[in-house]
Amino acid sequence: METSGLIGLYERIPLFILVAVRVGAMIFASPVLGGPYAPATVKALLTMAIAVIFVPLAAPAVIPVDARFLVLVCLELTLGLSVGFIVSLVFHGVRMGGEFINRHAGFSAAENFDPEADFGAGPMGDLFHIMLVMIFLASDSHLWFIALIGKSFTAIPIGGWELTPAFAHLLARGTEEMWRISIAISFPVLTAAMLMTMAEGVLARSIPQINVLHISFATKIIVSLLVVYASIPASVAFLGTCLLLFQRLGLAALGVVV
């Protein structure tokens, strides 16, 4: 009875486990694919399917099962979570910009629980996040992310991950870009809200008989909605550039964690 094929398949099971750990960590930590839009069962099946495809890209072909195998599992898990977290900073920045608008434009009263962020989120945060997700899917960025997973096995072999100072610099850069994105998205509305607050102060000082607080809340909401509506074309173009940053951070993560 020919058993060499079965023996060869059995010897590659540890390699498949390591590949599946890296793929699963990157998927579960990534935006959109790792969010609540897909059930855990679907994400697990997607992980197994992608791992089967990318096993031939991984090396070495045979990995002995010993104490070092557990260390390799931890390394692959850390690598996948690190790359997934870095690319997700772009999405966190977009949502943070929407939350700035909620806080300063009067939309915080309309907060609801968002399973994607796992906390109470306002309508502006949801609006910009959904816009980014739609552009993400329309531009096939989810396919690019799957290709990035495959590229990781050629850039970083199994067990070749090391935590270097360059990775810390990349994390700081990603955090800086997250704050820049949030400020850029919220800047038009926050500027309008600040100008309205200054006008309300002048009006309250010049005509004390007017109850400014009675009309400022509704007026600020209406003006903020008009500013958001007028800036939608520019916001869509800006979100497109955010996806380019998403790709640059992903590629940079593979280049600095070796």
Backbone as CSV, one residue per row, in Angstrom:
resi,resn,N_x,N_y,N_z,CA_x,CA_y,CA_z,C_x,C_y,C_z
1,MET,0.849,-1.197,0.000,0.000,0.000,0.000,0.884,1.246,0.000
2,GLU,0.599,2.189,-0.886,1.394,3.400,-1.007,1.000,4.375,0.102
3,THR,1.956,4.692,0.951,1.680,5.587,2.081,2.561,6.824,2.063
4,SER,3.427,6.963,1.050,4.329,8.113,1.037,3.564,9.429,0.914
5,GLY,2.473,9.410,0.129,1.677,10.633,-0.006,1.025,11.041,1.292
6,LEU,0.498,10.060,2.032,-0.125,10.364,3.313,0.912,10.853,4.326
7,ILE,2.114,10.244,4.284,3.161,10.678,5.207,3.590,12.117,4.896
8,GLY,3.719,12.416,3.595,4.074,13.779,3.220,3.015,14.788,3.630
9,LEU,1.742,14.400,3.496,0.648,15.288,3.919,0.667,15.483,5.424
10,TYR,0.933,14.409,6.154,0.968,14.506,7.620,2.114,15.413,8.074
11,GLU,3.240,15.347,7.379,4.382,16.162,7.766,4.146,17.648,7.511
12,ARG,3.214,17.988,6.633,2.937,19.394,6.332,1.819,19.974,7.187
13,ILE,1.239,19.176,8.061,0.178,19.686,8.934,0.697,20.784,9.863
14,PRO,1.868,20.644,10.511,2.365,21.756,11.336,2.564,23.049,10.537
15,LEU,3.045,22.928,9.304,3.205,24.121,8.466,1.852,24.758,8.166
16,PHE,0.854,23.931,7.888,-0.486,24.467,7.630,-1.032,25.185,8.859
17,ILE,-0.759,24.653,10.046,-1.243,25.296,11.272,-0.610,26.677,11.437
18,LEU,0.693,26.777,11.186,1.369,28.071,11.303,0.854,29.068,10.275
19,VAL,0.638,28.603,9.047,0.092,29.492,8.017,-1.317,29.947,8.407
20,ALA,-2.128,29.020,8.915,-3.498,29.365,9.302,-3.507,30.345,10.475
21,VAL,-2.548,30.207,11.393,-2.478,31.140,12.523,-2.178,32.555,12.031
22,ARG,-1.212,32.701,11.120,-0.894,34.034,10.594,-2.074,34.602,9.812
23,VAL,-2.656,33.804,8.930,-3.781,34.279,8.114,-4.958,34.651,8.999
24,GLY,-5.282,33.795,9.958,-6.417,34.079,10.836,-6.216,35.320,11.669
25,ALA,-4.997,35.521,12.175,-4.726,36.718,12.978,-4.856,37.980,12.141
26,MET,-4.359,37.952,10.900,-4.462,39.129,10.039,-5.910,39.414,9.674
27,ILE,-6.702,38.371,9.442,-8.106,38.571,9.065,-8.910,39.079,10.257
28,PHE,-8.749,38.473,11.416,-9.548,38.858,12.572,-9.172,40.251,13.077
29,ALA,-7.921,40.690,12.874,-7.500,42.016,13.322,-7.690,43.085,12.267
30,SER,-8.021,42.700,11.046,-8.140,43.666,9.961,-9.500,44.338,9.982
31,PRO,-9.623,45.511,9.355,-10.937,46.154,9.223,-11.784,45.441,8.192
32,VAL,-13.094,45.590,8.301,-14.091,45.044,7.385,-14.114,43.521,7.457
33,LEU,-13.050,42.847,6.988,-13.026,41.389,7.024,-13.032,40.867,8.454
34,GLY,-12.421,41.604,9.365,-12.374,41.177,10.745,-13.465,41.768,11.615
35,GLY,-14.338,42.566,11.048,-15.407,43.180,11.816,-16.589,42.252,11.993
36,PRO,-17.683,42.780,12.515,-18.857,41.951,12.766,-19.707,41.689,11.522
37,TYR,-19.264,42.201,10.358,-20.054,42.013,9.151,-20.097,40.542,8.744
38,ALA,-19.063,39.785,9.070,-19.020,38.356,8.763,-19.011,37.579,10.067
39,PRO,-19.819,36.533,10.195,-19.810,35.731,11.425,-18.462,35.051,11.637
40,ALA,-18.225,34.628,12.864,-16.952,33.976,13.181,-16.760,32.701,12.374
41,THR,-17.852,31.997,12.094,-17.740,30.769,11.299,-17.251,31.074,9.892
42,VAL,-17.781,32.137,9.298,-17.363,32.517,7.948,-15.894,32.926,7.945
43,LYS,-15.478,33.692,8.961,-14.079,34.111,9.020,-13.158,32.914,9.225
44,ALA,-13.609,31.931,10.008,-12.784,30.737,10.204,-12.652,29.938,8.911
45,LEU,-13.755,29.780,8.178,-13.691,29.062,6.897,-12.847,29.830,5.880
46,LEU,-12.970,31.163,5.882,-12.142,31.973,4.981,-10.665,31.822,5.329
47,THR,-10.358,31.752,6.620,-8.974,31.553,7.047,-8.436,30.223,6.534
48,MET,-9.218,29.150,6.684,-8.766,27.840,6.229,-8.577,27.813,4.715
49,ALA,-9.500,28.430,3.978,-9.397,28.414,2.514,-8.161,29.176,2.041
50,ILE,-7.909,30.359,2.631,-6.740,31.147,2.238,-5.455,30.443,2.659
51,ALA,-5.473,29.799,3.831,-4.281,29.090,4.296,-3.910,27.950,3.355
52,VAL,-4.905,27.238,2.857,-4.632,26.145,1.917,-3.969,26.682,0.654
53,ILE,-4.398,27.856,0.196,-3.836,28.437,-1.023,-2.396,28.875,-0.811
54,PHE,-2.108,29.440,0.385,-0.793,30.040,0.612,0.210,29.094,1.255
55,VAL,-0.167,27.878,1.570,0.794,26.927,2.142,1.998,26.702,1.222
56,PRO,1.821,26.569,-0.107,3.014,26.378,-0.959,4.000,27.546,-0.930
57,LEU,3.535,28.755,-0.522,4.443,29.897,-0.469,5.300,29.906,0.784
58,ALA,4.879,29.138,1.785,5.585,29.149,3.059,6.762,28.181,3.017
59,ALA,7.783,28.498,3.800,8.963,27.638,3.910,9.438,27.720,5.362
60,PRO,9.994,26.662,5.905,10.361,25.387,5.287,9.180,24.458,5.080
61,ALA,9.377,23.446,4.263,8.291,22.532,3.939,7.930,21.639,5.112
62,VAL,8.920,21.246,5.936,8.689,20.349,7.063,9.115,21.053,8.340
63,ILE,8.216,21.095,9.327,8.500,21.734,10.606,8.336,20.681,11.693
64,PRO,9.355,20.422,12.471,9.218,19.426,13.540,8.314,19.954,14.648
65,VAL,7.548,19.051,15.212,6.642,19.415,16.298,7.381,19.203,17.609
66,ASP,7.860,20.293,18.196,8.536,20.245,19.481,8.223,21.535,20.228
67,ALA,9.049,21.844,21.221,8.786,23.050,22.014,8.894,24.310,21.161
68,ARG,9.746,24.296,20.150,9.907,25.471,19.297,8.646,25.740,18.470
69,PHE,7.854,24.715,18.258,6.627,24.902,17.480,5.681,25.882,18.175
70,LEU,5.592,25.814,19.503,4.741,26.757,20.236,5.267,28.185,20.111
71,VAL,6.598,28.322,20.088,7.179,29.651,19.896,6.830,30.187,18.508
72,LEU,6.881,29.317,17.492,6.523,29.731,16.133,5.060,30.142,16.050
73,VAL,4.194,29.437,16.765,2.772,29.813,16.773,2.595,31.213,17.359
74,CYS,3.291,31.496,18.462,3.200,32.829,19.070,3.746,33.907,18.138
75,LEU,4.833,33.606,17.434,5.401,34.575,16.503,4.446,34.874,15.358
76,GLU,3.856,33.831,14.784,2.929,34.046,13.670,1.673,34.772,14.139
77,LEU,1.207,34.463,15.327,0.035,35.157,15.866,0.337,36.636,16.081
78,THR,1.502,36.940,16.649,1.878,38.333,16.884,2.047,39.091,15.580
79,LEU,2.657,38.437,14.591,2.839,39.082,13.293,1.506,39.420,12.654
80,GLY,0.589,38.460,12.631,-0.718,38.707,12.014,-1.492,39.804,12.714
81,LEU,-1.498,39.780,14.040,-2.210,40.817,14.786,-1.567,42.185,14.578
82,SER,-0.238,42.227,14.486,0.455,43.506,14.305,0.109,44.133,12.960
83,VAL,0.192,43.350,11.895,-0.120,43.879,10.564,-1.589,44.290,10.482
84,GLY,-2.478,43.454,11.005,-3.902,43.790,10.976,-4.214,45.048,11.762
85,PHE,-3.548,45.235,12.902,-3.801,46.426,13.709,-3.298,47.684,13.023
86,ILE,-2.119,47.601,12.400,-1.541,48.785,11.764,-2.422,49.273,10.621
87,VAL,-2.903,48.355,9.778,-3.739,48.795,8.660,-5.111,49.262,9.136
88,SER,-5.566,48.782,10.300,-6.872,49.208,10.805,-6.840,50.607,11.396
89,LEU,-5.643,51.181,11.615,-5.552,52.536,12.159,-6.200,53.554,11.225
90,VAL,-6.174,53.286,9.924,-6.823,54.196,8.970,-8.321,54.250,9.235
91,PHE,-8.934,53.102,9.452,-10.372,53.054,9.718,-10.691,53.687,11.069
92,HIS,-9.835,53.490,12.061,-10.050,54.125,13.358,-9.967,55.648,13.239
93,GLY,-9.062,56.142,12.397,-8.955,57.581,12.209,-10.206,58.181,11.582
94,VAL,-10.776,57.477,10.600,-12.006,57.962,9.960,-13.148,58.002,10.965
95,ARG,-13.279,56.949,11.752,-14.351,56.931,12.750,-14.122,57.991,13.819
96,MET,-12.874,58.201,14.211,-12.581,59.214,15.221,-12.955,60.608,14.717
97,GLY,-12.695,60.879,13.426,-13.103,62.168,12.869,-14.598,62.367,12.938
98,GLY,-15.363,61.311,12.637,-16.818,61.409,12.769,-17.254,61.630,14.202
99,GLU,-16.545,61.010,15.160,-16.904,61.195,16.561,-16.585,62.605,17.034
100,PHE,-15.532,63.216,16.500,-15.269,64.621,16.825,-16.442,65.498,16.396
101,ILE,-16.982,65.211,15.202,-18.141,65.970,14.726,-19.332,65.751,15.643
102,ASN,-19.550,64.517,16.079,-20.673,64.234,16.979,-20.575,65.035,18.271
103,ARG,-19.378,65.104,18.813,-19.206,65.763,20.112,-19.409,67.274,20.033
104,HIS,-18.958,67.892,18.946,-18.943,69.357,18.886,-20.063,69.946,18.037
105,ALA,-20.799,69.112,17.331,-21.886,69.632,16.492,-23.266,69.267,17.026
106,GLY,-23.328,68.599,18.166,-24.620,68.322,18.782,-25.246,66.995,18.412
107,PHE,-24.470,66.069,17.831,-25.032,64.765,17.452,-24.803,63.697,18.510
108,SER,-24.173,64.039,19.616,-23.889,63.032,20.636,-25.157,62.493,21.284
109,ALA,-26.253,63.254,21.202,-27.514,62.777,21.776,-28.115,61.632,20.976
110,ALA,-27.643,61.419,19.757,-28.182,60.354,18.904,-27.270,59.136,18.853
111,GLU,-26.464,58.928,19.901,-25.550,57.797,19.908,-26.308,56.482,20.025
112,ASN,-25.746,55.459,19.412,-26.270,54.100,19.534,-25.093,53.142,19.651
113,PHE,-25.369,51.911,20.046,-24.294,50.937,20.205,-23.870,50.424,18.845
114,ASP,-22.569,50.503,18.596,-22.008,50.048,17.322,-21.182,48.791,17.572
115,PRO,-21.587,47.632,17.035,-20.809,46.402,17.259,-19.445,46.434,16.614
116,GLU,-19.248,47.252,15.561,-17.936,47.335,14.926,-16.914,47.956,15.867
117,ALA,-17.307,49.044,16.550,-16.394,49.713,17.474,-16.540,49.201,18.898
118,ASP,-17.610,48.457,19.178,-17.879,47.887,20.498,-18.093,48.980,21.548
119,PHE,-18.655,50.121,21.133,-19.026,51.170,22.074,-20.069,52.058,21.413
120,GLY,-20.605,53.001,22.174,-21.600,53.902,21.640,-21.014,54.823,20.587
121,ALA,-21.638,54.880,19.425,-21.145,55.697,18.316,-22.278,56.567,17.799
122,GLY,-21.915,57.776,17.352,-22.901,58.701,16.821,-23.109,58.539,15.335
123,PRO,-24.069,59.280,14.787,-24.402,59.106,13.362,-23.290,59.525,12.414
124,MET,-22.506,60.553,12.758,-21.456,60.990,11.843,-20.324,59.969,11.762
125,GLY,-19.978,59.352,12.895,-18.975,58.303,12.869,-19.416,57.129,12.012
126,ASP,-20.687,56.737,12.144,-21.216,55.649,11.319,-21.244,56.041,9.842
127,LEU,-21.599,57.290,9.564,-21.695,57.736,8.174,-20.343,57.640,7.471
128,PHE,-19.313,58.208,8.054,-17.999,58.190,7.413,-17.416,56.775,7.377
129,HIS,-17.705,55.988,8.400,-17.198,54.612,8.403,-17.853,53.790,7.297
130,ILE,-19.160,53.943,7.122,-19.859,53.207,6.066,-19.390,53.672,4.691
131,MET,-19.159,54.978,4.534,-18.628,55.479,3.261,-17.274,54.841,2.954
132,LEU,-16.419,54.738,3.970,-15.104,54.136,3.753,-15.223,52.653,3.420
133,VAL,-16.127,51.947,4.086,-16.321,50.523,3.793,-16.820,50.327,2.366
134,MET,-17.737,51.174,1.915,-18.253,51.062,0.543,-17.146,51.305,-0.477
135,ILE,-16.309,52.326,-0.235,-15.190,52.592,-1.145,-14.181,51.451,-1.070
136,PHE,-13.979,50.914,0.111,-13.058,49.792,0.306,-13.472,48.590,-0.544
137,LEU,-14.762,48.263,-0.534,-15.242,47.118,-1.305,-15.319,47.438,-2.796
138,ALA,-15.721,48.671,-3.133,-15.846,49.037,-4.550,-14.493,49.080,-5.250
139,SER,-13.432,49.401,-4.506,-12.096,49.481,-5.100,-11.336,48.157,-5.009
140,ASP,-12.019,47.082,-4.566,-11.400,45.754,-4.439,-10.222,45.764,-3.476
141,SER,-10.289,46.627,-2.470,-9.203,46.659,-1.490,-9.191,45.406,-0.628
142,HIS,-10.359,44.741,-0.506,-10.373,43.480,0.245,-9.556,42.411,-0.478
143,LEU,-9.595,42.424,-1.827,-8.758,41.488,-2.584,-7.282,41.852,-2.451
144,TRP,-7.002,43.173,-2.407,-5.616,43.596,-2.206,-5.105,43.125,-0.849
145,PHE,-5.964,43.151,0.166,-5.528,42.713,1.489,-5.238,41.217,1.499
146,ILE,-6.039,40.435,0.786,-5.759,39.003,0.684,-4.428,38.775,-0.034
147,ALA,-4.173,39.571,-1.080,-2.867,39.475,-1.753,-1.739,39.877,-0.810
148,LEU,-1.997,40.843,0.075,-0.986,41.241,1.058,-0.657,40.085,1.991
149,ILE,-1.660,39.297,2.354,-1.416,38.126,3.194,-0.474,37.157,2.488
150,GLY,-0.717,36.923,1.188,0.168,36.049,0.442,1.571,36.611,0.324
151,LYS,1.673,37.927,0.152,2.988,38.562,0.041,3.770,38.460,1.340
152,SER,3.058,38.369,2.459,3.752,38.304,3.746,4.602,37.046,3.873
153,PHE,4.202,35.963,3.195,4.962,34.718,3.314,6.248,34.756,2.503
154,THR,6.291,35.595,1.486,7.542,35.761,0.748,8.431,36.824,1.389
155,ALA,7.819,37.829,2.020,8.603,38.882,2.678,9.113,38.434,4.044
156,ILE,8.296,37.672,4.760,8.652,37.213,6.109,8.432,35.709,6.174
157,PRO,9.460,34.905,6.113,9.276,33.449,6.190,8.694,33.035,7.538
158,ILE,8.214,31.815,7.592,7.688,31.275,8.838,8.797,31.284,9.896
159,GLY,8.492,31.893,11.039,9.465,31.986,12.113,10.483,33.088,11.946
160,GLY,10.348,33.933,10.927,11.329,34.985,10.685,10.950,36.338,11.236
161,TRP,9.893,36.413,12.016,9.448,37.711,12.549,10.294,38.123,13.740
162,GLU,10.673,39.394,13.768,11.402,39.966,14.898,10.858,41.362,15.192
163,LEU,10.735,41.661,16.458,10.284,42.992,16.868,11.487,43.934,16.855
164,THR,11.454,44.886,15.944,12.581,45.797,15.750,12.161,47.228,16.063
165,PRO,13.131,48.125,16.265,12.779,49.545,16.465,12.031,50.140,15.283
166,ALA,12.283,49.613,14.078,11.573,50.134,12.909,10.072,49.880,13.017
167,PHE,9.694,48.773,13.630,8.273,48.499,13.810,7.637,49.505,14.766
168,ALA,8.365,49.870,15.828,7.862,50.891,16.750,7.692,52.228,16.040
169,HIS,8.618,52.566,15.157,8.495,53.808,14.385,7.280,53.742,13.455
170,LEU,7.043,52.575,12.865,5.881,52.428,11.994,4.589,52.563,12.782
171,LEU,4.558,51.995,13.982,3.373,52.125,14.829,3.116,53.582,15.195
172,ALA,4.191,54.311,15.505,4.040,55.739,15.798,3.568,56.504,14.564
173,ARG,4.080,56.125,13.394,3.649,56.786,12.165,2.179,56.503,11.888
174,GLY,1.767,55.251,12.094,0.358,54.921,11.885,-0.554,55.673,12.832
175,THR,-0.127,55.822,14.088,-0.924,56.585,15.049,-1.002,58.060,14.655
176,GLU,0.120,58.596,14.192,0.127,59.995,13.724,-0.811,60.176,12.537
177,GLU,-0.784,59.240,11.584,-1.678,59.332,10.437,-3.140,59.201,10.858
178,MET,-3.404,58.396,11.876,-4.771,58.259,12.372,-5.297,59.596,12.885
179,TRP,-4.467,60.320,13.641,-4.891,61.627,14.147,-5.039,62.636,13.012
180,ARG,-4.159,62.569,12.022,-4.274,63.489,10.889,-5.574,63.253,10.128
181,ILE,-5.912,62.005,9.924,-7.154,61.686,9.209,-8.359,62.202,9.985
182,SER,-8.368,61.965,11.285,-9.512,62.406,12.088,-9.662,63.921,12.069
183,ILE,-8.540,64.654,12.138,-8.607,66.119,12.119,-9.048,66.626,10.751
184,ALA,-8.528,65.990,9.680,-8.893,66.435,8.332,-10.376,66.232,8.065
185,ILE,-10.935,65.115,8.529,-12.355,64.840,8.284,-13.239,65.798,9.073
186,SER,-12.886,66.064,10.305,-13.749,66.889,11.159,-13.491,68.376,11.021
187,PHE,-12.419,68.778,10.336,-12.047,70.198,10.290,-13.148,71.104,9.732
188,PRO,-13.790,70.773,8.589,-14.819,71.709,8.080,-15.966,71.932,9.057
189,VAL,-16.468,70.848,9.640,-17.607,70.987,10.557,-17.173,71.671,11.848
190,LEU,-16.007,71.325,12.358,-15.542,71.959,13.593,-15.276,73.446,13.389
191,THR,-14.801,73.812,12.210,-14.599,75.229,11.919,-15.928,75.974,11.893
192,ALA,-16.930,75.375,11.235,-18.261,75.999,11.205,-18.846,76.096,12.608
193,ALA,-18.668,75.055,13.421,-19.194,75.085,14.788,-18.494,76.155,15.623
194,MET,-17.195,76.318,15.441,-16.464,77.339,16.184,-16.926,78.741,15.791
195,LEU,-17.118,78.977,14.476,-17.591,80.284,14.023,-18.990,80.568,14.562
196,MET,-19.846,79.550,14.604,-21.191,79.742,15.158,-21.123,80.057,16.646
197,THR,-20.238,79.389,17.364,-20.099,79.666,18.795,-19.632,81.101,19.031
198,MET,-18.698,81.579,18.206,-18.240,82.962,18.323,-19.366,83.929,18.006
199,ALA,-20.155,83.612,16.967,-21.282,84.490,16.625,-22.323,84.505,17.732
200,GLU,-22.547,83.352,18.362,-23.509,83.305,19.472,-23.024,84.148,20.649
201,GLY,-21.706,84.113,20.899,-21.173,84.930,21.989,-21.342,86.411,21.715
202,VAL,-21.074,86.827,20.481,-21.252,88.235,20.120,-22.715,88.633,20.221
203,LEU,-23.601,87.744,19.745,-25.036,88.045,19.798,-25.537,88.128,21.229
204,ALA,-25.048,87.241,22.089,-25.485,87.264,23.491,-24.992,88.515,24.214
205,ARG,-23.824,89.013,23.840,-23.312,90.222,24.473,-24.003,91.474,23.961
206,SER,-24.360,91.477,22.677,-24.976,92.675,22.106,-26.467,92.743,22.386
207,ILE,-27.143,91.594,22.400,-28.585,91.574,22.678,-28.837,90.566,23.802
208,PRO,-28.702,90.968,25.052,-28.851,90.022,26.172,-30.258,89.449,26.286
209,GLN,-31.258,90.130,25.706,-32.631,89.639,25.839,-32.875,88.345,25.052
210,ILE,-32.028,88.047,24.093,-32.218,86.841,23.284,-31.627,85.636,24.022
211,ASN,-32.431,84.570,24.106,-31.967,83.322,24.713,-31.203,82.523,23.651
212,VAL,-29.889,82.755,23.597,-29.071,82.132,22.553,-29.045,80.620,22.695
213,LEU,-28.989,80.137,23.930,-28.920,78.691,24.135,-30.165,77.967,23.630
214,HIS,-31.265,78.678,23.567,-32.512,78.053,23.131,-32.482,77.723,21.640
215,ILE,-31.760,78.511,20.857,-31.738,78.298,19.407,-30.401,77.756,18.891
216,SER,-29.358,77.801,19.740,-28.024,77.434,19.246,-27.921,75.946,18.943
217,PHE,-28.585,75.117,19.727,-28.455,73.667,19.542,-28.986,73.244,18.184
218,ALA,-30.223,73.651,17.865,-30.813,73.265,16.576,-30.085,73.914,15.410
219,THR,-29.679,75.187,15.590,-28.974,75.880,14.506,-27.637,75.224,14.200
220,LYS,-26.925,74.827,15.226,-25.624,74.193,15.016,-25.774,72.856,14.296
221,ILE,-26.800,72.097,14.623,-27.029,70.815,13.952,-27.341,71.032,12.477
222,ILE,-28.213,72.011,12.183,-28.588,72.260,10.788,-27.385,72.720,9.969
223,VAL,-26.629,73.653,10.506,-25.446,74.143,9.782,-24.429,73.027,9.595
224,SER,-24.231,72.190,10.594,-23.274,71.085,10.481,-23.710,70.089,9.416
225,LEU,-25.002,69.804,9.344,-25.499,68.903,8.306,-25.278,69.488,6.908
226,LEU,-25.509,70.797,6.780,-25.272,71.435,5.484,-23.793,71.380,5.093
227,VAL,-22.915,71.573,6.064,-21.476,71.502,5.769,-21.080,70.085,5.374
228,VAL,-21.596,69.090,6.086,-21.293,67.699,5.741,-21.806,67.367,4.352
229,TYR,-23.018,67.823,4.048,-23.599,67.557,2.722,-22.774,68.208,1.615
230,ALA,-22.346,69.444,1.849,-21.558,70.148,0.826,-20.171,69.552,0.647
231,SER,-19.651,68.903,1.695,-18.286,68.370,1.626,-18.244,66.891,1.275
232,ILE,-19.372,66.292,0.912,-19.377,64.856,0.586,-18.456,64.528,-0.591
233,PRO,-18.489,65.271,-1.719,-17.554,64.936,-2.817,-16.089,64.979,-2.380
234,ALA,-15.727,66.013,-1.625,-14.351,66.092,-1.148,-14.048,64.980,-0.144
235,SER,-15.047,64.624,0.659,-14.835,63.545,1.635,-14.602,62.215,0.937
236,VAL,-15.351,61.940,-0.139,-15.167,60.691,-0.876,-13.760,60.630,-1.475
237,ALA,-13.312,61.752,-2.048,-11.955,61.788,-2.608,-10.910,61.601,-1.513
238,PHE,-11.140,62.192,-0.363,-10.188,62.044,0.744,-10.160,60.615,1.266
239,LEU,-11.313,59.984,1.346,-11.354,58.594,1.793,-10.624,57.678,0.817
240,GLY,-10.655,58.033,-0.469,-9.870,57.273,-1.442,-8.385,57.360,-1.151
241,THR,-7.907,58.549,-0.780,-6.493,58.689,-0.414,-6.186,57.948,0.884
242,CYS,-7.191,57.832,1.765,-6.990,57.061,2.995,-6.746,55.590,2.676
243,LEU,-7.413,55.073,1.653,-7.177,53.683,1.261,-5.783,53.507,0.670
244,LEU,-5.265,54.528,-0.008,-3.878,54.458,-0.473,-2.920,54.403,0.717
245,LEU,-3.212,55.171,1.762,-2.413,55.099,2.982,-2.549,53.725,3.621
246,PHE,-3.748,53.145,3.570,-3.982,51.786,4.068,-3.039,50.795,3.393
247,GLN,-2.870,50.924,2.082,-1.980,50.021,1.352,-0.515,50.288,1.697
248,ARG,-0.138,51.559,1.818,1.257,51.870,2.153,1.641,51.357,3.525
249,LEU,0.730,51.483,4.491,1.022,50.983,5.828,1.146,49.459,5.828
250,GLY,0.291,48.787,5.047,0.384,47.333,4.970,1.703,46.870,4.393
251,LEU,2.126,47.499,3.313,3.398,47.128,2.705,4.578,47.494,3.612
252,ALA,4.481,48.640,4.294,5.545,49.037,5.203,5.647,48.067,6.371
253,ALA,4.512,47.556,6.839,4.539,46.592,7.943,5.301,45.334,7.559
254,LEU,5.159,44.898,6.351,5.890,43.717,5.900,7.371,44.011,5.706
255,GLY,7.707,45.273,5.513,9.095,45.613,5.256,9.907,45.906,6.509
256,VAL,9.235,46.151,7.639,9.988,46.563,8.827,9.929,45.550,9.947
257,VAL,9.099,44.529,9.827,9.005,43.577,10.933,9.851,42.348,10.691
258,VAL,10.763,42.416,9.734,11.663,41.289,9.504,12.950,41.501,10.286
